């Protein structure tokens, strides 16, 4: 039930080398949802195996990263996939500049029409820079990062991520203080979808949408990456980083509906929307639980 479907082959040697590589969702039947596909040349691991998280700082799974690899899952629209894959040198430049590695799903993430772009890097800074370089490339091409949404103003961005529930709660902060501060100080809205999507080892993941001027998005993304980096030694992090729910069938689940409101999920994580119980935003205003 819920197994992904896809061709049992890969497009090219790796996402950051020649074009956007694909992990086959058909591989989930044997790999239980683990990323499949070859890593780019020069990287020490691939998404068919979880990266090495060596507490002593010895050679890890991604290009000899010391101290463990940091990972993030970003959701991208067909428009963004087209932009990133149009020029074969684009992802190669990002790889060389940041030392990151990544894979793009062949099918959509549950509850969305978006594909999952999973990125891993040797440090929080390298991961954040890779994210920003991807966003700048998209914005330079079409003027905004829309992530499948309509009416996004020029110069603005909608960035949709998938993070562990623990990270989602930390991003919100006690009583929603973190997201309120981002809104007041930087004009950036952060929305955590209340639906928790199950992953291996009893953990879950949630969708996070960051919206605002592209120039201000870096602060919010930096906070998300920092929270992810703080979890790399958790016993569940390797399993989460190497697992993908893309292609899974979850009837009734709709993520980010009405600027993030979901249907059919298992309900909010503790704290929910801005730490206020997870009822979802009003239809007007929508962001940060305010009308």
Buried (B, 14 or more C-beta within 10 A) or exposed (E): EEEBEBEEEBBBBBBBBBBBBBBBBBBBEEBEBBBBBBBBEEBBBBBBBBBBBBEEEEEBBBBBBEBBBBBBBBBBBEBBBBBBBEEEEBBBEBBEEBBBBBBBBBBBBBBBEBBBBBBBBBBBBBBBBBBBBBBEBBBEBBBBBBBBBEEBEEEBBBBBBBBBBBBBBBBBBEEBEBBBBBBEEBEBBBBBBBBBBEBBEEBBBBBBBBBBEBEBBBBBBBBBBBBBBBBBEBEBBBBBBBBBBBBBEBEEBBBBBBBBBBEEBBEBBEBBBBBBEBEBBEEEEBBBBBE
